[in-house]
Amino acid sequence: MDRQADPEALLMIDEAILDYLIYTTIKALLDNVRTSATLADGVYRLVQMVDCEDAFLSIFRALHPGHEAPTQIRFRLRLLQFTYAFTKWQRHSSVQPMIPTTNHQGSSLSGDPKDQMSSHAKRQDFMYLQETLPLFLALSAVQNAIQESAITELWMRLAAGYMAQAYAEQVLECHNDRPDLLEEVFDWGLDVGCRAEEGSDEWLINEMFTAEDQISEVRIMELWNDIREEHMHALRPPGGTLLTAHLEAIVVDGLSTSTFKEKVREFLAGLLSAHQTPLLAQLESGAVDGLSPESTAALKERAGLV
């Protein structure tokens, strides 16, 4: 008698494999951010890992059309999208074309953020920091929505520092001297008249700056406005000083790229560890939540990981 595999069991297995591939690729990319590896030192291997994960994702969609993966997997896909983009910024070429106009649009929580990575980020050898800013904010907003928590002063300072780095890069490397550039880069926060579709990135980012009660929301708005203005003020040159000379000086003193990279890497590592480690990664490490070492070893053997 013919025996067919249980479709639900196959779906669970495929989800476990996909989750493992996403997780391990993120970890490898974060290690790359820490070491700032060059192409010869292993970036090619990272590209292969991303391509492998991307290929399996395509297979997963073909085998399970219309299936919406669990929130944890969708969040990790979004985390992978941003981490991959941030890695591209880290190692971008010194020969840089004009960047496309950025806006406050992105992938939705219910959609697949990997689509944007495949179509846009993967076509580029590098990305400018300003291009990655919407991805950073959307990622933060989704995590905030999952945890149902308010943004903190620590996050606000990280976000404002991100914007400051993006502005300095545009001026010093792209020779962008538009007078409204500073306001454009820092133009993020609560828009009380926001008409974005619920669930979209723009809507999620806007919701991130709200609170359950009006008093708390006012406090968030006031603190964010103060922190944003503090950073913008530091970027404005004093009278008689050229903007480029001013930015070159503070890049050395207060906008260290290496310090910034490490802060972002720690933030991303924190997001990765805030969610349960995929089962296959737990098995690989030899320790599974809720299982004894003996049971873990037995399961690992049954899964063919020994």
C-alpha positions in Angstrom: 0.0 0.0 0.0 1.3 3.4 -0.9 2.1 5.7 2.0 2.0 9.4 1.6 3.7 11.9 3.9 1.4 13.9 6.1 1.2 17.5 4.6 1.1 19.1 8.0 4.3 17.2 9.0 6.0 18.2 5.8 5.0 21.9 6.4 6.5 21.7 9.9 9.7 20.2 8.6 10.0 22.8 5.8 9.3 25.6 8.3 12.0 24.3 10.6 14.5 24.2 7.8 13.6 27.7 6.6 13.8 29.1 10.1 17.3 27.4 10.6 18.6 28.8 7.4 17.4 32.3 8.2 18.8 32.2 11.7 22.3 30.9 10.7 22.6 33.4 7.9 21.8 36.3 10.2 24.4 35.1 12.7 27.0 34.8 10.0 26.2 38.3 8.8 26.4 39.7 12.3 29.8 38.1 12.7 30.8 39.8 9.5 29.7 43.2 10.8 31.9 42.6 13.9 35.0 41.6 11.9 34.4 43.8 8.9 35.6 41.0 6.7 36.7 41.8 3.2 35.4 39.9 0.1 38.5 37.6 0.2 38.0 37.0 3.9 34.6 35.4 3.6 32.0 37.7 2.2 31.6 35.4 -0.8 30.6 32.7 1.6 28.0 34.9 3.1 26.5 35.7 -0.3 26.3 31.9 -0.9 24.5 31.5 2.4 22.0 34.2 1.5 21.5 32.7 -2.0 20.9 29.3 -0.4 18.3 30.7 2.0 16.7 32.6 -0.8 16.5 29.5 -3.0 14.9 27.5 -0.2 12.4 30.3 0.4 11.3 30.0 -3.3 10.9 26.3 -2.9 8.9 26.7 0.3 6.6 29.1 -1.5 6.1 26.7 -4.4 5.4 23.7 -2.0 3.1 25.7 0.3 1.4 28.4 -1.8 -0.6 30.9 0.2 0.8 29.7 3.5 1.6 32.5 6.0 4.6 31.6 8.0 4.5 32.1 11.8 5.3 35.5 13.2 8.7 34.4 14.5 9.8 33.4 11.0 8.4 36.5 9.3 10.2 38.6 11.9 13.5 36.8 11.3 13.1 37.3 7.5 12.8 41.1 8.2 15.8 40.9 10.5 17.7 39.2 7.7 16.7 41.8 5.2 18.0 44.6 7.3 21.2 42.8 8.4 22.0 42.0 4.8 21.4 45.6 3.8 23.6 46.9 6.7 26.4 44.5 5.6 26.2 45.9 2.1 26.5 49.4 3.5 29.5 48.4 5.6 31.5 47.2 2.6 30.2 49.6 -0.1 32.5 50.6 -3.0 34.4 53.8 -3.1 32.9 54.3 -6.6 29.3 55.2 -5.8 26.5 56.0 -8.2 23.5 58.2 -7.4 21.1 56.7 -4.9 17.4 56.4 -5.7 15.0 58.7 -3.8 14.2 57.2 -0.4 10.7 57.3 1.1 8.9 56.0 4.1 7.6 52.9 2.4 8.6 49.3 2.9 7.3 45.8 3.4 4.3 45.1 5.6 4.2 42.8 8.7 1.9 40.4 6.9 3.9 40.5 3.7 7.3 39.1 2.9 10.2 41.6 3.5 12.5 39.2 1.7 10.9 40.4 -1.6 12.5 43.8 -1.2 15.9 42.3 -0.4 15.8 40.1 -3.5 14.6 42.8 -5.9 16.5 45.8 -4.7 19.3 45.2 -2.1 20.6 42.0 -3.8 21.0 43.9 -7.1 23.3 46.4 -5.5 26.9 45.8 -4.6 26.4 48.3 -1.8 23.8 50.4 -0.1 23.9 53.9 1.4 23.1 54.3 5.0 20.1 56.5 4.2 18.7 53.7 2.1 18.8 51.3 5.0 17.2 53.8 7.4 13.5 52.9 6.6 14.4 49.2 7.0 15.9 49.9 10.4 12.9 51.8 11.6 10.4 49.2 10.2 12.3 46.4 11.9 12.2 48.3 15.2 8.5 49.0 14.7 7.7 45.3 14.1 9.6 44.2 17.2 7.9 47.0 19.2 4.5 45.7 17.9 5.3 42.1 18.8 6.4 43.0 22.3 3.6 45.6 22.8 6.1 47.9 24.5 7.0 51.6 24.2 10.2 52.8 22.6 12.9 53.7 25.1 15.4 56.6 25.3 18.2 54.2 24.5 16.5 53.2 21.2 15.8 56.9 20.4 19.5 57.8 20.8 20.5 54.8 18.6 18.0 55.9 15.9 19.1 59.6 16.1 22.7 58.5 15.9 21.8 56.3 12.8 20.3 59.4 11.2 23.3 61.5 12.0 25.6 58.9 10.4 23.4 58.8 7.3 23.5 62.6 7.0 27.3 62.8 7.4 27.7 60.1 4.7 25.5 61.9 2.3 27.4 65.2 2.7 31.0 63.8 2.9 30.8 60.9 0.5 28.0 61.7 -1.9 28.6 65.5 -1.9 25.0 66.1 -1.3 24.7 69.7 -0.2 20.9 70.2 -0.5 19.8 72.7 2.2 16.8 70.5 3.2 18.9 67.3 3.5 19.3 67.5 7.3 15.5 67.9 7.9 14.8 65.1 5.4 17.1 62.5 7.1 15.6 63.3 10.5 12.0 63.5 9.3 10.7 60.6 11.3 8.4 60.6 14.2 4.7 60.8 15.1 2.4 62.1 12.3 -1.0 62.7 13.8 -2.5 62.9 10.3 -0.9 59.7 9.1 -3.2 58.1 6.5 -1.0 55.0 5.8 -2.8 51.7 5.4 -3.0 49.8 8.7 -0.2 47.2 8.9 2.0 48.9 6.4 5.6 49.9 7.4 4.7 53.5 7.4 1.7 52.8 9.7 3.8 50.6 12.0 6.6 53.2 12.3 4.1 55.9 13.1 2.4 53.7 15.7 5.8 53.1 17.3 5.8 56.7 18.5 2.4 56.5 20.1 1.3 55.3 23.5 -1.8 53.9 25.2 -2.6 57.2 27.0 -2.1 60.8 25.9 0.2 61.7 28.7 2.7 58.9 27.9 2.4 59.8 24.2 3.2 63.4 24.8 6.3 62.4 26.9 7.5 60.1 24.0 7.0 62.9 21.5 8.8 65.5 23.7 11.7 63.2 24.4 12.1 62.2 20.8 11.9 65.8 19.6 14.6 66.8 22.2 16.9 64.0 21.2 16.4 64.6 17.5 17.1 68.3 17.8 20.2 67.6 20.0 21.7 65.5 17.2 20.6 68.0 14.4 22.1 70.9 16.3 25.4 69.0 16.7 25.5 68.5 12.9 25.0 72.2 12.1 28.3 74.0 11.6 29.0 77.1 13.7 29.2 80.4 12.0 32.1 80.7 9.6 32.8 77.0 9.5 32.3 74.9 6.3 29.8 72.1 6.7 32.2 69.5 5.4 35.0 70.6 7.7 32.6 70.5 10.7 31.3 67.0 9.8 34.9 65.7 9.2 35.8 66.9 12.7 32.8 65.4 14.5 33.2 62.1 12.6 36.5 61.8 14.4 35.3 63.0 17.8 31.7 62.0 18.1 30.5 60.0 15.1 33.0 57.1 15.1 31.9 54.6 12.4 33.3 51.7 14.2 31.4 52.6 17.4 28.3 53.0 15.4 28.6 49.7 13.7 29.1 47.9 17.0 26.0 49.6 18.5 23.9 48.5 15.6 25.4 45.0 15.7 24.6 44.7 19.4 21.0 45.9 18.7 20.5 43.3 16.0 22.1 40.5 18.1 19.7 41.5 20.9 16.7 41.2 18.5 17.9 37.8 17.3 18.3 36.5 20.9 15.0 37.9 22.0 13.2 35.2 20.0 13.4 31.5 20.6 16.3 29.8 18.8 15.1 27.5 16.0 14.8 23.8 16.9 17.4 22.7 14.4 19.9 25.2 15.7 19.2 24.0 19.3 19.8 20.5 18.2 23.0 21.5 16.4 24.3 23.0 19.7 23.3 19.9 21.7 20.9 21.6 24.0 17.1 21.8 23.4 14.8 23.8 25.6 12.8 21.4 27.8 14.7 18.3 26.9 17.4 16.4 28.9 20.8 15.9 27.3 19.9 12.2 26.7 16.6 13.1 25.0 18.4 15.8 23.0 21.1 13.3 21.8 18.4 10.8 20.8 16.4 13.4 18.9 19.6 14.6 17.2 20.3 11.1 16.1 16.8 10.6 14.7 17.1 13.9 12.8 20.3 12.7 11.2 22.5 15.4 12.8 25.1 13.1 14.1 
